[in-house]
Amino acid sequence: MNSAQPLGSVIQGSLTEGLEVRLHPDISVEDMRVGKFLVVQGMRSRFFCMLTDVALGAANARIIANPPNWEDTFLRDVLAGSGTYGTINLAPMLMFTPESEESFSPTNGTTNPFLPSVTGLASFVPQTSTTMELLPVKTIPSHFSQVYDASVDDFRRVFGWEDDPQRRNFSIGKPLDMDVPVCIDLNRFVERSNGVFGKSGTGKSFLTRLLLAGVIRKSAAVNLIFDMHSEYGWEAVAEGKNVNTVKGLKQLFPSKVEVYTLDPESTKRRGVRDAQELYLSYEQIEVEDIKLCSRDLGLSDAALDNANILYSEFGKSWIVQLLNMTNEEIEMFCEEKRGHKGSIMALQRKLLRMDSLKYMRAVCPQNYISKIVQCLEAGKNVVIEFGSQSNMLSYMLVTNMITRRIHEHYVKKADKFLQSKNPNDRPTPLMITIEEAHRFLDPAIVQSTIFGTIARELRKYFVTLLVVDQRPSGIDNEVMSQIGTRITALLNDEKDIDAIFTGVSGGGGLRSVLAKLDSKQQALILGHAVPMPVVVRTRPYDATFYEEIGEPAWEEKPDAEVFAAAELAKADLGF
């Protein structure tokens, strides 16, 4: 359809409920799809809208009671547009308004400043300037305002373009019915914690990998990625039929990404280059780390209380001391320190499970968490692979241990920056990616976990989260309300859909849009990093994307790789 061809007229509506539009007789209702973008030309402003519903109407109830025979094309054509018609509901999202209303004067039969050629309408002709200001919707267009397809220029006004030198824009995809990029502002994206949601099989991992690649490419933040299923660092299994695997971040950005592994054997079998081993010691585990895993370890509150008694007595060696205690020694300890024998023995039995974890050591030859911090401070993005250690106990224990200590480091750096006001002391924003986020942000434990703290702090200490989850309803409501940008694939569960719109005004009209997404390569984006909610056909993660966003091939940059490794080694040695 021609972009200048009017599609229909506004017949009624409100600011809260949206606009009802009656389609013109020559416009097929079948061309109107939920999630489509349209514009309404008002007298002073141009309203950028999303189509939220499609309906059929009839001027007379007798037509519905006695419909014409389908073969009677003549009668159907007579009724079309007058007796029968199509209607659509629009949710106004933004409005383009002249920066100075006085610079527009009413005329009749002249060219509208927003459209190439629309005559016969009362319009406004620019007298001094045609600069348009993008504003939130505070009003609605008048009766019989005309509706048009959104143009490429409209989209550029709203979402910008990827090569804008003034902003770190990244193309996340395209509208469902147009070939124009929809960009997110990465500077705003990393300012707050964000979420990628969708039921199983809708491509959450591909969406996450796409976002992470954009953040790394544009240097918007440094990333710490807890890669539970080995999907982000190196090659991962593709969902399409034509390609078996897709590239990981280390392959796209060899000089900007470091891979650490909790299972060196598994990582080596997968062919990951230059992955570094990661080990943790019992001495690094505090009671707070165990508390987050209490459900997976089967620990009672009494066992955790007695863990605090042990920690007070033995300090960092509390787990090693406990695991080496005999029953008699436990009994003597309880008599002296007023512990509970049964709880401590149960704690000992449950913590023995950690002996089977490949990455746990009584003592580590070096502090691997400090190495990760050094990488992040050097601007390197870190992917931690779990390999065969991808059980929930390992995932929650490792992510909590590492995140707590890195957060402590960033708090100190942020405090130093706030005191000195020296730009050189300003920490580089850190984005931490976690999967199965509802396990960390459950309402029952969120108040006492480091992840709940980070989500509530917004960007106070330059640390934010990127949460990936298929059950957003399992995440605490307060945390969900702090999620800045939500990128959501298809969800079917009503509770999950409700959770997506927690703290979002006007979310009612978007519910139907979310429920009607395709199961693959479509997502609803709303929040801080986009000026308005938008449904996109997500950018393909393929060879074209690799070429557009990645660094030159690994083999082409041996000197850069050697130099980067040397710099990291110097940092480890304290030079």
C-alpha positions as CSV (number, residue, x, y, z in Angstrom):
1,M,0.0,0.0,0.0
2,N,1.2,3.5,-0.7
3,S,2.4,5.3,2.4
4,A,0.3,8.4,1.5
5,Q,-2.9,6.4,1.1
6,P,-5.2,6.9,4.1
7,L,-6.3,3.6,5.7
8,G,-9.2,4.8,7.8
9,S,-10.7,7.5,10.0
10,V,-10.6,7.9,13.8
11,I,-14.2,7.5,15.0
12,Q,-13.8,7.4,18.8
13,G,-11.4,6.7,21.6
14,S,-9.7,8.0,24.7
15,L,-6.2,8.6,26.0
16,T,-6.4,5.6,28.4
17,E,-8.3,3.2,26.2
18,G,-6.7,4.0,22.8
19,L,-8.3,5.0,19.5
20,E,-10.9,3.2,17.4
21,V,-10.4,3.5,13.7
22,R,-12.9,2.6,10.9
23,L,-11.1,1.4,7.8
24,H,-11.9,2.9,4.4
25,P,-13.9,0.6,2.1
26,D,-10.9,-0.1,-0.2
27,I,-8.7,-1.3,2.7
28,S,-8.8,-5.0,3.5
29,V,-9.1,-5.9,7.1
30,E,-6.8,-8.8,6.4
31,D,-3.9,-6.4,5.8
32,M,-4.1,-5.2,9.4
33,R,-1.9,-7.2,11.8
34,V,-1.6,-6.9,15.5
35,G,1.8,-5.2,16.3
36,K,1.7,-3.1,13.0
37,F,2.8,0.6,13.3
38,L,0.5,3.3,12.0
39,V,0.4,7.1,12.2
40,V,-2.6,9.3,12.8
41,Q,-2.4,12.8,11.3
42,G,-4.0,15.3,13.7
43,M,-4.4,19.0,13.3
44,R,-1.2,19.9,15.1
45,S,0.5,16.7,15.8
46,R,1.3,13.3,14.2
47,F,0.6,10.4,16.5
48,F,2.8,7.3,16.2
49,C,0.6,4.3,17.2
50,M,0.7,0.5,17.5
51,L,-2.2,-1.6,16.3
52,T,-3.5,-3.7,19.2
53,D,-6.7,-5.2,17.9
54,V,-8.7,-5.9,14.7
55,A,-12.5,-6.3,14.6
56,L,-15.5,-6.5,12.2
57,G,-18.5,-4.2,12.4
58,A,-21.9,-3.9,10.8
59,A,-24.2,-0.8,10.6
60,N,-27.4,-2.8,11.0
61,A,-28.1,-5.9,13.1
62,R,-30.3,-7.3,10.3
63,I,-27.2,-7.7,8.2
64,I,-25.7,-10.0,10.8
65,A,-29.0,-11.8,11.3
66,N,-29.4,-12.4,7.6
67,P,-26.0,-12.4,6.0
68,P,-25.7,-12.5,2.2
69,N,-24.7,-15.7,0.4
70,W,-21.0,-15.9,-0.1
71,E,-21.5,-16.5,-3.8
72,D,-23.4,-13.2,-4.0
73,T,-20.4,-11.0,-4.7
74,F,-22.5,-8.1,-5.9
75,L,-24.4,-7.8,-2.6
76,R,-21.2,-8.2,-0.6
77,D,-19.6,-5.4,-2.6
78,V,-22.7,-3.2,-2.0
79,L,-22.5,-3.7,1.7
80,A,-18.7,-3.4,2.0
81,G,-17.7,-0.1,3.6
82,S,-21.3,1.1,4.4
83,G,-23.3,-1.9,5.8
84,T,-20.2,-3.9,6.8
85,Y,-16.7,-2.5,7.7
86,G,-13.5,-3.3,9.5
87,T,-12.2,-1.5,12.6
88,I,-8.9,-1.4,14.3
89,N,-7.8,-0.3,17.8
90,L,-4.6,1.8,18.1
91,A,-2.5,2.6,21.1
92,P,-0.9,6.0,20.7
93,M,2.7,5.8,21.8
94,L,4.4,9.1,20.8
95,M,3.6,12.3,19.1
96,F,5.5,14.5,16.7
97,T,4.8,18.1,17.4
98,P,6.3,21.3,15.9
99,E,8.7,22.8,18.4
100,S,6.8,26.1,18.2
101,E,3.1,25.9,17.6
102,E,3.0,29.6,16.6
103,S,5.1,28.7,13.6
104,F,2.1,26.9,12.0
105,S,-0.9,28.6,10.6
106,P,-4.1,27.0,9.5
107,T,-4.9,26.9,5.8
108,N,-7.3,25.0,3.6
109,G,-6.3,22.7,0.7
110,T,-2.6,23.1,1.2
111,T,0.1,20.5,1.7
112,N,0.4,19.0,5.2
113,P,4.0,19.3,6.6
114,F,4.0,15.7,7.7
115,L,2.8,14.1,4.5
116,P,3.9,14.2,0.8
117,S,0.6,15.1,-0.6
118,V,-2.7,15.2,1.2
119,T,-5.2,17.8,-0.1
120,G,-8.7,18.8,0.9
121,L,-7.8,18.7,4.6
122,A,-7.4,21.6,7.0
123,S,-3.7,21.4,7.7
124,F,-0.8,23.5,9.0
125,V,2.0,24.9,6.9
126,P,5.3,25.7,8.4
127,Q,6.1,29.5,8.4
128,T,9.6,29.4,10.1
129,S,10.7,25.9,10.9
130,T,9.8,22.3,10.3
131,T,11.7,20.7,13.2
132,M,9.6,18.1,14.9
133,E,9.8,17.4,18.7
134,L,9.2,13.9,19.9
135,L,6.9,13.9,23.0
136,P,5.0,11.5,25.2
137,V,1.3,11.3,24.3
138,K,-0.7,13.7,26.4
139,T,-3.7,14.1,24.1
140,I,-5.5,12.4,21.2
141,P,-6.3,13.4,17.6
142,S,-9.8,14.8,16.7
143,H,-12.7,12.9,15.1
144,F,-12.1,11.7,11.6
145,S,-8.3,12.2,11.7
146,Q,-6.8,10.1,8.9
147,V,-4.6,7.0,9.6
148,Y,-1.6,6.1,7.5
149,D,1.1,3.4,7.3
150,A,4.2,4.5,9.3
151,S,7.0,5.6,7.0
152,V,10.7,5.0,7.1
153,D,11.2,8.6,8.2
154,D,8.7,8.1,11.0
155,F,10.8,5.1,12.3
156,R,14.0,7.1,12.0
157,R,12.5,9.9,14.0
158,V,11.5,7.5,16.8
159,F,14.3,4.9,16.8
160,G,17.2,6.6,15.2
161,W,19.7,4.7,13.1
162,E,22.6,2.5,13.9
163,D,25.4,4.7,12.7
164,D,24.3,7.7,14.6
165,P,27.6,9.3,15.9
166,Q,25.8,10.9,18.8
167,R,24.4,7.7,20.3
168,R,25.4,4.1,20.8
169,N,22.5,2.7,18.8
170,F,22.3,-1.0,18.0
171,S,19.8,-2.6,15.5
172,I,17.9,-5.3,17.3
173,G,15.6,-6.1,14.4
174,K,13.0,-4.8,12.1
175,P,9.2,-4.1,12.3
176,L,7.1,-7.0,11.2
177,D,6.0,-5.4,8.0
178,M,8.8,-3.0,7.1
179,D,12.4,-3.1,6.1
180,V,13.8,-0.5,8.5
181,P,16.0,-1.1,11.5
182,V,14.7,-0.7,15.0
183,C,17.5,0.5,17.3
184,I,17.9,0.4,21.0
185,D,20.1,3.0,22.8
186,L,22.8,0.9,24.5
187,N,23.9,3.8,26.7
188,R,20.4,3.7,28.3
189,F,20.2,0.0,28.1
190,V,23.2,-0.5,30.4
191,E,22.1,2.2,32.8
192,R,19.6,-0.2,34.5
193,S,19.1,-4.0,34.9
194,N,17.3,-5.6,32.0
195,G,15.5,-8.8,31.2
196,V,15.1,-11.3,28.3
197,F,12.0,-13.4,28.7
198,G,10.1,-16.0,26.8
199,K,8.9,-19.6,27.1
200,S,11.2,-22.5,26.3
201,G,12.1,-22.8,22.6
202,T,11.4,-19.2,21.7
203,G,15.1,-18.2,21.2
204,K,16.0,-16.4,24.5
205,S,19.6,-17.5,24.2
206,F,19.9,-16.1,20.6
207,L,18.3,-12.9,21.7
208,T,20.7,-12.6,24.7
209,R,23.7,-13.4,22.4
210,L,22.5,-10.7,20.0
211,L,22.3,-8.1,22.8
212,L,25.7,-9.1,24.3
213,A,27.3,-8.8,20.9
214,G,25.9,-5.3,20.4
215,V,27.1,-4.2,23.9
216,I,30.6,-5.6,23.3
217,R,30.8,-4.2,19.7
218,K,29.8,-0.7,20.9
219,S,31.8,-0.9,24.1
220,A,28.7,0.2,26.1
221,A,29.7,-1.9,29.1
222,V,32.0,-4.8,30.2
223,N,30.2,-8.1,30.6
224,L,30.4,-11.0,33.1
225,I,28.3,-13.9,31.6
226,F,27.5,-17.0,33.7
227,D,27.1,-19.4,30.8
228,M,25.1,-22.3,32.4
229,H,24.7,-24.3,29.2
230,S,27.8,-23.3,27.3
231,E,25.9,-21.2,24.7
232,Y,27.6,-17.8,24.7
233,G,31.4,-18.2,24.9
234,W,32.1,-20.6,22.0
235,E,30.0,-22.4,19.4
236,A,26.4,-23.3,20.2
237,V,23.9,-25.5,18.6
238,A,21.8,-23.6,16.0
239,E,18.0,-23.7,15.9
240,G,17.8,-23.5,12.1
241,K,17.9,-26.4,9.7
242,N,20.7,-25.1,7.4
243,V,23.5,-24.5,10.0
244,N,24.6,-26.9,12.7
245,T,26.3,-24.3,15.0
246,V,26.5,-20.6,15.5
247,K,29.5,-18.6,16.6
248,G,30.0,-17.6,20.2
249,L,31.3,-14.3,21.6
250,K,34.9,-15.4,21.8
251,Q,34.9,-16.2,18.1
252,L,33.3,-12.8,17.2
253,F,35.5,-10.8,19.5
254,P,38.7,-12.7,20.1
255,S,40.6,-9.8,21.6
256,K,37.7,-8.6,23.8
257,V,36.4,-11.8,25.4
258,E,38.0,-14.3,27.8
259,V,36.5,-17.7,28.6
260,Y,36.9,-19.3,32.1
261,T,35.8,-22.8,32.6
262,L,34.8,-24.9,35.6
263,D,35.2,-28.1,33.6
264,P,38.4,-27.9,31.5
265,E,38.0,-31.3,30.0
266,S,34.5,-30.6,28.6
267,T,35.7,-27.2,27.3
268,K,38.7,-28.7,25.6
269,R,36.5,-31.4,23.9
270,R,34.4,-28.6,22.5
271,G,37.5,-27.0,20.9
272,V,37.4,-23.8,22.8
273,R,40.6,-21.9,22.3
274,D,42.7,-20.4,25.2
275,A,40.0,-21.1,27.9
276,Q,41.4,-20.5,31.4
277,E,40.7,-22.8,34.3
278,L,38.6,-21.6,37.2
279,Y,38.8,-23.1,40.6
280,L,37.2,-22.1,43.9
281,S,38.3,-23.0,47.4
282,Y,36.3,-23.9,50.6
283,E,38.0,-21.0,52.3
284,Q,36.2,-18.6,49.8
285,I,32.7,-19.8,50.8
286,E,30.9,-17.7,53.3
287,V,27.6,-18.5,55.0
288,E,25.8,-16.1,52.7
289,D,26.9,-18.2,49.7
290,I,25.5,-21.3,51.3
291,K,22.3,-19.6,52.2
292,L,21.4,-19.0,48.6
293,C,21.9,-22.7,47.9
294,S,20.0,-23.9,51.0
295,R,17.1,-25.2,48.9
296,D,19.4,-27.3,46.6
297,L,21.4,-28.5,49.5
298,G,18.3,-29.3,51.6
299,L,19.5,-27.1,54.5
300,S,17.1,-26.0,57.3
301,D,17.2,-22.6,59.0
302,A,18.6,-24.3,62.1
303,A,21.5,-25.7,60.0
304,L,22.3,-22.2,58.7
305,D,22.2,-20.7,62.2
306,N,24.8,-23.3,63.3
307,A,26.8,-22.5,60.2
308,N,27.1,-19.0,61.6
309,I,28.4,-20.4,64.9
310,L,31.0,-22.4,63.0
311,Y,32.1,-19.4,60.9
312,S,32.4,-17.3,64.1
313,E,34.7,-19.9,65.6
314,F,36.8,-21.0,62.7
315,G,36.6,-18.1,60.2
316,K,37.4,-18.9,56.6
317,S,38.4,-22.5,57.4
318,W,34.9,-23.3,58.8
319,I,33.9,-25.8,56.1
320,V,37.2,-27.6,56.1
321,Q,37.1,-27.9,59.9
322,L,33.5,-29.1,59.8
323,L,34.1,-31.7,57.1
324,N,37.0,-33.1,59.2
325,M,35.1,-33.3,62.5
326,T,34.3,-36.6,64.1
327,N,31.0,-37.1,65.9
328,E,32.8,-36.8,69.2
329,E,34.4,-33.5,68.1
330,I,31.0,-32.2,67.0
331,E,29.5,-33.1,70.4
332,M,32.3,-31.3,72.2
333,F,32.0,-28.3,70.0
334,C,28.2,-28.1,70.7
335,E,28.8,-28.3,74.4
336,E,31.3,-25.4,74.3
337,K,29.7,-23.1,71.8
338,R,26.0,-24.0,72.4
339,G,25.5,-25.4,68.9
340,H,22.9,-28.0,68.0
341,K,24.5,-31.4,67.4
342,G,21.8,-32.7,65.0
343,S,21.8,-29.5,62.9
344,I,25.6,-29.5,62.6
345,M,25.8,-33.2,61.7
346,A,23.1,-32.6,59.0
347,L,25.1,-29.6,57.8
348,Q,28.2,-31.7,57.5
349,R,26.4,-34.4,55.5
350,K,24.9,-31.9,53.1
351,L,28.1,-30.0,52.5
352,L,29.9,-33.3,51.7
353,R,28.1,-33.1,48.4
354,M,30.6,-30.4,47.4
355,D,33.4,-32.9,47.4
356,S,32.1,-34.1,44.0
357,L,32.3,-30.7,42.4
358,K,35.2,-30.6,40.0
359,Y,36.1,-27.0,40.6
360,M,36.2,-27.1,44.4
361,R,39.5,-27.3,46.2
362,A,40.5,-27.2,49.8
363,V,43.1,-24.6,48.9
364,C,43.6,-22.9,45.5
365,P,47.1,-21.9,44.2
366,Q,45.8,-18.5,43.3
367,N,42.8,-16.3,43.6
368,Y,40.8,-16.9,40.4
369,I,38.2,-14.3,41.3
370,S,40.9,-11.7,41.4
371,K,41.9,-12.7,37.9
372,I,38.4,-12.2,36.7
373,V,38.3,-8.8,38.3
374,Q,41.6,-7.9,36.6
375,C,40.1,-8.9,33.2
376,L,37.0,-6.8,33.7
377,E,39.1,-3.8,34.7
378,A,41.2,-4.2,31.6
379,G,38.0,-4.0,29.5
380,K,37.8,-7.7,28.8
381,N,34.4,-9.4,28.8
382,V,34.4,-12.6,30.7
383,V,32.3,-15.8,30.0
384,I,32.3,-18.5,32.7
385,E,31.4,-21.9,31.2
386,F,30.0,-24.6,33.5
387,G,30.3,-27.6,31.2
388,S,29.3,-30.8,33.0
389,Q,29.0,-28.7,36.2
390,S,25.7,-27.1,35.1
391,N,23.6,-28.4,37.9
392,M,21.6,-25.8,39.8
393,L,23.7,-26.2,42.9
394,S,26.9,-25.3,41.1
395,Y,25.3,-22.5,39.1
396,M,23.8,-20.8,42.2
397,L,26.9,-21.3,44.3
398,V,29.4,-20.1,41.7
399,T,27.4,-17.1,40.5
400,N,26.7,-16.0,44.0
401,M,30.4,-16.3,45.2
402,I,31.8,-14.5,42.3
403,T,29.1,-11.8,42.0
404,R,29.3,-10.9,45.7
405,R,33.0,-10.3,45.6
406,I,33.0,-8.4,42.3
407,H,30.1,-6.2,43.6
408,E,32.2,-5.5,46.8
409,H,35.0,-4.4,44.5
410,Y,32.8,-2.1,42.5
411,V,31.3,-0.6,45.6
412,K,34.8,0.4,46.7
413,K,35.7,1.8,43.2
414,A,32.4,3.7,43.0
415,D,32.9,5.3,46.5
416,K,36.5,6.3,45.5
417,F,35.1,7.9,42.3
418,L,32.4,9.8,44.2
419,Q,35.0,11.1,46.6
420,S,37.7,12.1,44.1
421,K,35.4,13.2,41.2
422,N,38.4,12.2,39.0
423,P,37.1,10.8,35.6
424,N,40.0,8.3,35.6
425,D,38.5,6.7,38.7
426,R,35.1,6.2,37.1
427,P,34.4,2.5,36.9
428,T,33.5,1.0,33.5
429,P,29.8,-0.1,33.7
430,L,29.5,-3.9,34.4
431,M,26.6,-6.0,33.2
432,I,26.2,-9.4,34.8
433,T,24.2,-12.0,32.8
434,I,22.4,-14.8,34.7
435,E,20.1,-17.5,33.5
436,E,17.2,-19.1,35.4
437,A,16.9,-15.7,37.1
438,H,13.8,-16.6,39.1
439,R,16.0,-18.9,41.2
440,F,18.0,-15.9,42.4
441,L,15.2,-13.4,42.5
442,D,12.5,-15.4,44.2
443,P,10.4,-13.3,46.6
444,A,11.3,-15.6,49.5
445,I,15.0,-15.0,49.2
446,V,15.5,-11.9,47.1
447,Q,15.9,-9.5,50.0
448,S,19.0,-11.4,51.2
449,T,20.8,-12.1,47.9
450,I,23.3,-10.0,46.1
451,F,21.3,-10.1,42.9
452,G,18.3,-8.5,44.6
453,T,20.6,-5.9,45.9
454,I,22.0,-5.1,42.5
455,A,18.6,-4.9,40.9
456,R,17.4,-2.5,43.6
457,E,20.5,-0.3,43.4
458,L,19.8,0.5,39.7
459,R,23.2,1.9,38.5
460,K,24.4,3.3,41.9
461,Y,27.6,1.3,41.8
462,F,27.9,0.9,38.0
463,V,26.7,-2.8,38.2
464,T,23.5,-4.0,36.5
465,L,21.9,-7.4,35.7
466,L,20.8,-8.9,32.4
467,V,18.3,-11.6,33.6
468,V,17.3,-14.4,31.3
469,D,14.2,-16.4,32.3
470,Q,11.2,-18.3,31.0
471,R,9.2,-17.7,34.2
472,P,9.1,-14.0,34.9
473,S,6.2,-14.6,37.4
474,G,8.7,-16.3,39.7
475,I,10.7,-13.0,40.0
476,D,9.9,-10.7,42.9
477,N,7.5,-7.9,41.8
478,E,9.7,-5.1,43.3
479,V,12.6,-6.4,41.2
480,M,10.5,-6.7,38.1
481,S,9.5,-3.1,38.5
482,Q,13.2,-2.1,38.5
483,I,13.9,-3.9,35.2
484,G,14.6,-1.1,32.8
485,T,14.2,-2.8,29.4
486,R,12.2,-6.0,28.8
487,I,12.7,-7.9,25.7
488,T,10.0,-10.6,25.6
489,A,9.4,-13.5,23.2
490,L,6.2,-15.5,23.2
491,L,4.7,-16.2,26.6
492,N,1.5,-18.2,27.2
493,D,1.0,-18.3,30.9
494,E,-1.2,-15.5,32.2
495,K,0.9,-15.0,35.3
496,D,4.1,-14.6,33.2
497,I,2.4,-12.1,30.9
498,D,1.1,-10.1,34.0
499,A,4.7,-10.1,35.4
500,I,6.1,-8.6,32.1
501,F,3.8,-5.5,32.5
502,T,4.6,-5.0,36.2
503,G,5.1,-1.3,36.7
504,V,4.3,-0.5,33.1
505,S,1.5,2.0,32.5
506,G,-0.8,1.3,29.6
507,G,0.2,-2.4,29.5
508,G,-3.3,-3.6,28.9
509,G,-3.3,-3.0,25.2
510,L,0.1,-4.7,24.8
511,R,-1.1,-8.0,26.3
512,S,-2.8,-9.0,23.2
513,V,0.3,-8.1,21.1
514,L,2.5,-10.2,23.3
515,A,0.1,-13.2,23.2
516,K,0.0,-13.2,19.4
517,L,3.8,-13.2,18.7
518,D,5.2,-16.0,16.6
519,S,7.1,-18.6,18.5
520,K,10.4,-17.8,16.7
521,Q,12.3,-14.7,15.9
522,Q,9.7,-12.2,17.2
523,A,9.9,-10.1,20.4
524,L,8.2,-7.2,22.2
525,I,10.6,-4.6,23.4
526,L,9.6,-2.0,26.0
527,G,11.3,0.1,28.6
528,H,14.2,2.4,29.2
529,A,16.3,1.8,26.0
530,V,13.5,2.4,23.5
531,P,11.3,5.5,23.2
532,M,8.1,3.3,23.0
533,P,7.1,-0.4,23.0
534,V,7.8,-2.1,19.7
535,V,7.4,-5.5,18.2
536,V,10.3,-6.6,16.0
537,R,11.4,-9.5,13.8
538,T,14.7,-10.0,15.5
539,R,17.9,-9.7,13.6
540,P,19.2,-13.0,12.3
541,Y,22.3,-14.3,14.1
542,D,24.1,-15.6,11.0
543,A,27.1,-15.1,8.7
544,T,25.9,-11.6,7.7
545,F,25.7,-10.6,11.3
546,Y,29.2,-12.0,12.0
547,E,30.6,-9.9,9.2
548,E,28.8,-6.7,10.3
549,I,29.6,-6.8,14.0
550,G,32.6,-9.1,14.7
551,E,36.3,-8.5,14.6
552,P,38.5,-9.8,11.8
553,A,39.0,-13.6,11.8
554,W,41.1,-15.0,14.6
555,E,43.9,-16.0,12.3
556,E,44.3,-12.4,11.1
557,K,45.2,-11.0,14.5
558,P,47.9,-13.2,16.1
559,D,49.9,-10.2,17.2
560,A,46.9,-8.6,18.9
561,E,46.2,-11.9,20.7
562,V,49.7,-12.3,21.9
563,F,49.8,-8.7,23.1
564,A,46.6,-9.1,25.0
565,A,47.8,-12.3,26.6
566,A,51.1,-10.6,27.6
567,E,49.2,-7.6,29.1
568,L,47.0,-10.0,31.2
569,A,50.1,-11.9,32.4
570,K,51.8,-8.7,33.4
571,A,48.7,-7.7,35.4
572,D,48.7,-11.2,37.1
573,L,52.4,-10.6,38.1
574,G,51.6,-7.1,39.5
575,F,53.4,-5.1,36.8
